[in-house]
Amino acid sequence: RQFNEDAGPMSHPIRPESYINMDNFYTATVYSKGAEVIRMYNTLLTTTGFRKGMDLYFKRHDGSAVTCDDFRSAMADANGVDLDQFALWYSTAGTPTVTYSSSYDAESGTFSLTLSQKSNSDDPLHIPVSFGLIDKESGKEVVPTKILELKEETQTFDFPGLKGDAVPSILRDFSAPVKLVPESGTVDESALAFLAAKDTDGFNKWESGQKLFTSLIFQTMEGKQSEQTLEYVNEAFIQTLQDDNVSDYSIQAYALTPPTESTLAEDLDVVDPVVLRKSRGAVKKAIARKYQTEIRAKYDELTAAMEAEGGEFKVDATSVGRRRLRNVLLDYLCSIKETAEEQKAAAELATAQFDAATGMTDKMAALQALASMDGEGADARDAALQKFYDDANGDALVLDKWFAVQATADLPDVLDRVKALTEHPDFTLSNPNRCRSLVSVFTMNAAPFHAESGEGYRFVGGIVAELDKINPQVSSRVAGKLIQWKRYNEERGQLMKAELEKLVSMKPISDNLFEVVSRGLK
């Protein structure tokens, strides 16, 4: 979400220099990227050094108003380091890009890594790059995690004393909020497959699998799927699914989940949400069909383990992870629904989980699957939605989930359903959370929101105009979904732009909304 914001017309530094209305800057950049900058202090200074900096910070400023520079000064002074260059993170908008290339000199046993950076800053940023090396032959880690400090436009780091070539593991633990791309522009899928299987860093192990998924989905979009990429993805999937040595079910669940549509869209110059959804769905469905027996066996195994505990709802890490993994597997199994028989089987499986659920996580996962069912699954869908509504018994937070799950449904008539829900007795624009649960969530349902007819844009534009009279803060946030019009094809872009032009010409218009739509039109 933050990378997407960085790439749009509302891109701004963590510390904005100017604004019309400050309400528009309680953003993912300020909060998420701001948190990543704090984490980079910890990466650069180590946990001990960060603790020293915090102690000095509280000693100097406890009970006082402070600035970003006060925090940076405390970190620098406590550790005796110069962090002036690091301060550029606070004033630089956009997402920096780090490119990499590597070579191995067999004669000297030296591995060389060259990193280059590019950002909107006139001067190079101070970027901590967490790095390790995995031996190509043995799969063992030969250079444990080191923090490389990229402070120049281009730097080369040498690692001598190796007995053989190695595969680099770069940006471990997501050590900086940057985009990492190969200098060649071409992803080495064999290296990704190797890291997905061998990397000792959990984040890079996951990220490598995600990049393989991404390659296959984009190939599917272009109609030229590579057999080699397909083999890499299938192998990574089944190895992860059947790995009994995984100590954390959550990591297993994340590794099995394809990148989201919004994540995939970040890597596209021109986004076609309809084709993107179709291609991602095709890849997920193909995996589900190929490994249906294995997926169902794992799902049943997890279900049995939960039932053996008497259905008691637990919040320890193992129980949370087990639920997360089982729900990922349910999603795969319920994607198989082409025939009437398959639709019925998917509906029965999801309904069984819905009825047996002892907590909201499992119930919502089942309801999410049911909400997108049609054909032979339609009756089960409608029954589950009605039961969920009745069981909510007017609870506002639960009803928000009821509205949201319908707004995200993958159904051909979802926009008509959302429009009908705006007339529901429990819906009102005057309640910000209720508005977000239906209207804002619908804008995240990319394929119908970006339907080529433009109906999704017109619906949201009309809601924003009405909402601005009631709650300018919410109207400006919802309007933000229209300002990325340059990222879509000419037809979609012009339809989105037309809605922005209608909004900016409204009289009266709030400062909040005017700032967003006027910047979006530039």
N, C-alpha and C positions, 0 to 999 in steps of 0.2 A: 504493500500500500504506500509506503513512504517513497520507494523508488518511483512509483507511478506519479506521485505528487511532484517529485523532483523534476520529472520530465515534462510537466505541464505548465500552463500559463500562470498558475498560482505558486510556482517554485519560489522559495525564499530561503534565506539562511536560518540557522537555528536562532540567531538573534536578529530579527528583522530591523532594517534601518528606517523604514517608513511604512505607513499604512493609513487607510481611511478609517477603518474600524478594527480595533484590537480583537473583537470577538471572532474575526475571520482567521486568527492566527493561533488558535488552540488546536494545533494540527499534528499530524503524524510526524512532520519534520521536527517541530519543537519538542514533542514528547519522545517519539521513537528514536529519531536520529540523535536527539539530545542525550538520551540514555546510552546510545552506542558510543558517543564521545566520552561520557563518564567511564564507560567500560574500557575504552582505549587507554585511559590513565592507568587503570589497573593492569592492563596488558604490558604497558611500557615500564611501569614502576614496580611490578610484581605486587602480590597481595600484601606483603609486609610494607612495601613502600607506599602503597595506597592507604593503608591503615595509618601510617605516620602522617600522611598528608591530611587525612580526615581529622586526626587528633589536633593538628595545628589549626585547621580550618575552624573547628568548633571553639578552640581556645581563643582565637582572634575574633570570631564573629557571632558566637552564640547569643541569640536574642536581638541581633541587628539585621537590618536590610543589607543584602549583599548583591554583588554582580558576578557575572561569569569570570571576569578577570580576578576577582578576589579568590575564587575557588582555584583557578589555575595558579595563582601566586602561592597559595598555601601548598599545593602539590609540589611546585618547583622548589620552594624554599626548604620544605621538610626533607627533600631528597637531594638537594644540592645539584639540581639539573636545570638546564635552560629549556623552557617550554614556550619561548616566544613564537617560534615557527608553528607550534601546535595550535596557537591561538587562531590561525587562519580557518580552522574548522568552524569557528563561530560566525564568521563573516562570509563564507563561501556557499553560494546556492548550488543546487544540482548534485548529482552523484558522480564522484570521481571514477575514472576508469584506469585500471592498472593492467598493462599488457605484459606478457612474459614470454621468454624463449630460453632454451637451455641447451647445453652441449656437454659431452663427456669425452675427456682425453684419456684413452686407455693407457697410454705410455706413462703418464704421470699419476694416473688414478684420481684425476681432479674433475669434479662435477661443477659446472658454472651455470649460474642462474642470472639472467638479465631481466630487470624490472624497469618499466617506464610508466610514468603517470601523466594523466591529462585531466584537468578540471577547469572550472570557471575562475579560478584564482590566477592572478598574474604571476604569482610566485609558487614554487612547489610546496605541497602540503607535507606535513610530518605524518607518515602512514606506517603503523606497525603491521608487518606482514608475518604471521606465524607460519613456520615452514618446517618440513621434515622430508626425509628421503627413504624410500622403500626399495630394497635391492630387487632388481628385475628377476634374478634367477631364484633366489630363496624365498622372496616375499617377506623377508625380515626387515625391520626398521634399522637402517644403518646410520642415519643421522636423526637423533631424537629432536623433538620440537625446539626450535630456536626462534627468537623474535628478531626479524630483520627490520631495521629502521630505514625506510625509504624516505629520504629527505631531499633528494635531487631529482631532476627531471628523468634521468636514467642512471641506474647503478647496476654494477655486476658484483655478485657475491660468489666466492669460490669455496669449495668444500673438498680439500685434498684427502689423500689417504684411503680412498675407496678401492676395493678389490674388483669391482665390476660396475657396470652401468646401473643407474637407478631411475626410479620414477618419482618426480617431485610431487609433494603434497603441499599445495600453496593455499594460504589464507585459512589455515586451520582454525577451528572454533569461531569462524567468521570474525577474524581479529580486527577488521575495519569495515565500515559500511561503504564498500566500493564494488564496482563491477569488475570481475576478473576475466580477461579474454586473452586467447593465444595471439601472439604477434602475427602468426601466419594467417589468422582469421578462420582456420579450419580446426575443429575440435578433433583431438586424437581419441577416437572411441575405444581403441584397444587399451589405452592408458586409463580411461574412465572405468572400463570393465575391471581392470587390474585393481584400481583403487577401491572400487565398490566391493571387491572381495577381500582385499588385503590391508587397506589403510587402518592404522591404529587410532586415527582421529574420527570420532563419531560423526562430527559435522561433515567432514569431507567424504567420508564413506557414504553418507546419505546424499550429499550434493552430487557425487559422481553418478549415483543411480538416477537422480532427478535429471541430470543432463542427458543421460542415455534415453530416458523416457521422452525428453523434449525432442531429441533428434528424431526419434521414431514417429512422434506425433507430427512434426513438421514435414517429414518425408511423406506421411500419409496425406497431409494437406496438399502436397504437390503431386500426389499420385505416382510417386516413384519410391516405394518402400524398399529399403535395402535388406536383403536376407541376413547379412552380417549383423546389422543393427538389431534386427528382430531377434536373432540368436542371442546377442548380448543381453537384451532386455529380458527375454524369457529365462535365460540362465540365472540372471541376477534375481529375478522374481522367485523362481522355485527354490533357489539356494536359501534365500531369506525366509521364505515360507516354512521350509523344512529344517531350519537351523535350530536344533534343540539346545544349543549352547548360548543362545541369546539371553542375557541376564535381565533385559528390560523389554517388556512387551511393547511399550510405547515406541521405542526406537524401531522395533520390528514393524509396527503399524505405519510409522512415518515412511519407512523405506519402501513399503509395498504400495503406498499411495502415489498416483501420478501427480505431476504438478497441476495446480489449479489453473483454470482458464485465465484468471487475471495475471498469474505469474507467467504463463506462456505468452500472453499478449505483450508483456514488457520487452520481449525479444523480437517482436515483429515491427517492421517499419510501417506497414499498413495493416490494420487489424480487420479481419472479417470474422466477427463473433459467431456467426452461424456456421461457417465452415470449420472454425476452430473447435466448437462444441462437437460437431459431427465427427471430426477426426480424433479428438481426445476420447470420445465415447467409443469409437470403433476400435481403438487400441485397447481400451479397458475391457471391452466386450470380448475381443479376440483372446486376451489373456484369461478371462473368466471361463471361456469355453474350453480352452486348451487344458487348463488346470482345474476344471470344475470339481472333479473327484477329490483332488488334494485340498482344495479350498474348503469344500464341504466337510471333509474329515477334520480339518483343523477347527472349523467353526463348531462342529459337534463336540470336539474335545474340550474346547473352551467353555461351551455351554454346560457340559457335564461337570467340569471343575467348579463352575459357579453354583450349580444345583447341589453339588456335594456339600456346599457350605450352608445349605438350607435357605438359599435365597437372601441371606443377610447382606445388606448394602454396606460395603466397606470403602474407606477412602485412603487406604495405604497405597503405596506406589505400585505394588503388584496387581492389586485389584483394579486400580484405575487403568493401568496398562492393558490388563486382560480385556476390560470392556472396550477400550479404544481399538485393540486389534480385532476383536470379534465384530465390531461395527464396520470396520474397513472391509472385512471378509463378507459381511452381509451386503454391503454396497456392490461388491463384485458379483455375488450370486444373484442379486436382484437386477443386475444389468442384462441378464439373459431372459428376454421376454418378447421374442419375435412371434412365436406361435401361441395359439390359445392355451395349449397345455403348459407352455413355459410361463405365460402370464399368470395362470392359476397357481402354479407351483411357487412362483416368486411371491405372490400375494399371501399364500398360506404361510410361507416361511417368515415373512415380515410381520404378519398378524400374530403368529405364535410368539415372536419376541416382544411385540407390542403388549400383548395380553399378560405375558409373564414378567415384564419389567418391574423391578422394585425401585428403580431410580429414574430420574429424568433423562440421563444420558442415553440409556438403552431405549427408553420409550421414544425419545426424539429421533434417534437414528432409525428406528423402525418406521416411525411416522414419516420421516423424510423420504424413505424408500417408497412407502405406500402413496405419498402425495403425488408422485410422478407416474403412477400406474394408470393404465387405460385398458380398454378392451375387457378381458375376463378379470382384470384386477380392479376395475372401476368400483364395483360394489364394496370390495374390501377397503378401498381408499376412502369412500364416502362414510362407511361405517366407523372407521378409525378416527376420521376427522370429527365426526359427530360425538363420539365417545370422549375424545380428548377435550372438546369444548364443554361437554356436560360435566366431566370430572373437574374441570378448572373451577367451576362454581363461582365464576366472577372474579377470580384472582387475577389482578392486572398483569403481573409478570408472566403468568402462564398463558393468558390470552395473547400477550405480545408474541409468544412463541407460536401460537396457533395461527395468527395472521402471517407471521414471517415464513412459516413452513409452506404455506400456500403461495406466497409471493415468489418463492424460489423453485417452485415445481417445474419440471421439464415436461410441460404439456403444450400442445399446439394452441390451446385457447386460454393460456395463462393470463394474458392481458385482460380478456373479458372477465375472467374470474376475479382479478384484482380490482377492476372497475366496479364489479358487483359488491365486493367487500367494502368499498368506500361508502356504500349505502347501508352497511350492516349496523344494527343498533349499538354495537359495542365499539364502533369506529368513530373517531373524531379527530379533526386536524388540530384542535386546541390542546390535545395531549401530545407533547413532543415524542414520548416513547412509542405511543401508538402509531403516530405518523411515520416514525422511522421504521417500525416493525413491518409496515406494509409498503409504503412508497419508497423509502430509501432502500429497503431490501430488494424491491423489484428492480431498481436500477442496477443492482449487482447481478441480476439474472440476465447476463449479457445478451444472449441470443434473442429473446423476445424484446428486450428493451431496445436493441439495435436492429429490430426488424426493418427490412428494406422499405416497407410502406411508410415508415416514419410515425406510425401510430403511437409507439412507445414514447417518442420524444414529445409528441403533442400532448399526450396524457400527462407526462411529468411537467411540461411547461405550464399547462393549465393549473395543475396543483400548486406549483411554485407561486404563480401569480396570486392565487387565492390565499396561500399560506403567508405571503409576505405581509398581508394586512394583520395577521395574527401573531406571527413569531418570526421576525427577520433573521434571527440566528439560524433557525432550522431551514428557512427558505433559501438562504445563501449556501448552506451545506448541500441541500438537494440539488440546487442549480449547478453546483460544482461537477455534477455528473454529465453536464452538457458541454463543458468548456474544452474537452479534449477532442473537439471535432476535427482537428487537423491530422489526427492519427488514423482516421478512417477514409474510405474511398470518397470520391467526389460527391456521389449521390447522398451518402449518409452524412458526410460533412456539411453539405449545404442545408440539409434538413435540420441538423442540430443547430447550425448557425442561425437559421431562420427563427428558431425558438428563442435564442439568446437576443436577437434583435427585437423581438416582440417584448421581451422582458425589460431590456434596457430603455425602451421607449415608454414604459409605463409611467403614469403620473397619478399619484405619488409613487415613489419607489424608495425603499429603505437604503441607508448608506451601506449596510451589510451586503444586500443583494447587488446594488450598483457596483460596488468594488469588484465582486466576483465576476459578474457578467461583462463588465467593461474590460477587465483584464483578459477575459476569455475571448473577446472579439478582436484583440490586437493581433 
